[in-house]
Amino acid sequence: MAVSHDRTSLLAVGAIASGGAAIIHAAAAGAHAEHTALARVFVVLAVAQAAAAAAGLLRDDRWSRATLATVNGFAVGGWIASR
């Protein structure tokens, strides 16, 4: 089955954004090192977002799209819950 270029481009944008978010969350872990539990949450989120970004850049399938949406959806949900 052929994949449209628009869909692939959108997946790449999401993967790059997830990679950027992973970098930001990794930095936040260091900034919150005095709060061990919070720092661990940031590290786990950074690793999950980096893995989702890699999957999105390397594969163009439902699994990659679902992984990106789920991981980053949890990140947004956590941010909303913390407000």
N, C-alpha and C positions, 0 to 999 in steps of 0.2 A: 504494500500500500504506500503510495507516495505521500510525503508530508509537505505541506505548503511552507513556503519560505517565511511567511508572516508568523506562522505558529512557531517555527524554529527560532526566529528572531525574538519573539516574545519570551520563549523559554530561556534564551541566552541572557536577555535583560534581567529576568528573574533570578537566574543563577548568579550573575555578576552582582546584583543587589544583595543577594544572600551572602556572597563572599565578603562584600563590604561590611555587612552587618556583623559577620563573624569576627572581622578584625576589630570593629568597635567594641563588641562584647568581650573579646579577649583583653583589650585595653581596660575595659571597665572592671574586669576581674582583678587586675593589678591595682587599680585605683581603690578598690574595696577590699584589699587584702586583710585589713584589720577585722572585717566581718567574714569569718570563715565560711559560713553557710551561704551567704550571698555571693561570695567569690566563687564558690563551687558551682552555684547555679549559672553564673556567667560563663564559666569554663565549659560546662556541659552544653550550654546553648551555643557557644562559639564553635565547639566541635561539631555539633549537629548541623549548624548552618553551613559550616565549611564542607561537610560531607554531602549535604543536599546540593550545595553549589557545584561540587565536583560531579555529582550524578547528573545534574542538569546540563552541564557543559559537555559531558562525555556521551550521554545517551539521550535520545529524543523518543521517549515512550511514556506511557501512562504512569508507570512507577515513578519516574523522575519528576513529572509534573505533580503527582500526588505528594511525593516526599517534600518538594519545595513548598507546596501550599500548606501542608500539615506542620512542618517545622516552623515556618515563618508565621503561620496562624497562631501557634502556641506562643511565639515570641510577642506578637501583638496582644494576644489575650493576657499574657503576664504583665505586659506594660499597662494595659487598661486596668487590670486588677490592682496594680500598685498605686494607682491614683486615688 
